[in-house]
Amino acid sequence: MDLLGVENVITDDISLKVYECDGAEFFKALPDVVVFPDSAEEISKFAKLANK
């Protein structure tokens, strides 16, 4: 969360429920985390972290 700030990261199950499927709802899976990066640099940093 330090990478993007707590205001740009969702980790609690209740809030994550909104992101468990797309509009079609054919496949549901609760994500581990949802992030809202503000820049290409933040996307790059998070992608590197996620790849570890």
Order of alpha helices (4+ residues) and beta strands (2+ residues): beta-alpha-beta-alpha
